[in-house]
Amino acid sequence: MTDPKTYLNPAEEKMEMAVEFLDEALAHIRAGKANPKILDSVRVSYYGSMAPISNVANVSVPDARTIVIQPWEKAMFKEIEKAIINSEIGITPENNGEVIRLNIPPLTEERRKQLVKQSKAEAEQAKISVRNARRDAIEGLKKAIKKGMPEDVEKDAEAAVQKLHDKFLKRIDDLFAAKEKEILTV
């Protein structure tokens, strides 16, 4: 007889990974507030290899609309500026010789709606991943009946998978609601 946990544990793991991925994806969506994570995708040339900005400079957020980048080496100013300009961030850096400032412009209503749509799409992708994990677990349980698992054990395990599914969908909805509120707050 197979143990239902052999199907429940991988399903829960996949669901957890979907929620973590969503959380990370939402953190990279700019919400009108300065967030150093928007620089995570920007790479600079550092001694022949590509490195994230946080590896070559101190990145801080002194207020809600400004990101300050303080390179550890003077030679990195031009490299960092060039990398930010060539990236998809869409913000022009200001260099005063000491630090590089990124002023985050306030979002227009249209842009806010686009960001909410983008966040909703990310949340929907996470929900699809959770549903796929549930489907895989239930299919595995149905096959386990043929291998000798009692039907009542399978039904209980199916109910447990559904509970897991519902719990993770609620977490996804909560994450999306928080991001939507953050984006729409002026």
JOGIVEN-V410426 format. One record per helix or strand. SS is the DSSP state (2 for helix, 1 for strand). FROM is the first residue (numbers start at 1). TO is the last residue. Records with the same first field share a line. If there is no record, write none. Layout:
# JOGIVEN-V410426
SS = FROM-TO + FROM-TO
This chain:
# JOGIVEN-V410426
2 = 5-27 + 36-39 + 53-55 + 76-86 + 109-146 + 151-184
1 = 43-46 + 49-52 + 57-63 + 66-71 + 94-95 + 100-103
